[in-house]
Amino acid sequence: MLLLRVRHCSFESSLWKSSREQRISHLKNILEGEVLLSKSKAEVVELLGDEYNHYYVDRWKYFVTDLKSLPYKMYLEIEFRNNAVSVCRVKLV
């Protein structure tokens, strides 16, 4: 499992959208809390922005950070079922 030293903070939509450098500090709250669970696509766009995700697709990705020590980029992946968030996870690409 990948271990990162990250200072976690509560989720703030404005910080997520305006500061990509701080996105990793919001991940724990998003993944463990109920920030996105059961939200509609419109609500997710309001909270996280659109970042070129299409409404007709049920799997969205949001860039989180480049991992300097590994040749990967980290993304937040969100799956929708019936226009509601069903799963949020971290994906390395």
Stockholm file with secondary structure:
# STOCKHOLM 1.0

chainA/1-93         MLLLRVRHCSFESSLWKSSREQRISHLKNILEGEVLLSKSKAEVVELLGDEYNHYYVDRWKYFVTDLKSLPYKMYLEIEFRNNAVSVCRVKLV
#=GR chainA/1-93 SS CCCCCCCCCCCCHHHHHHCGGGGGGGHHHHHHSSSSTTCBHHHHHHHHCCTTCCTTCSEEEEEEEEETTTTEEEEEEEEEETTEEEEEEEEEC
#=GC SS_cons        CCCCCCCCCCCCHHHHHHCGGGGGGGHHHHHHSSSSTTCBHHHHHHHHCCTTCCTTCSEEEEEEEEETTTTEEEEEEEEEETTEEEEEEEEEC
//
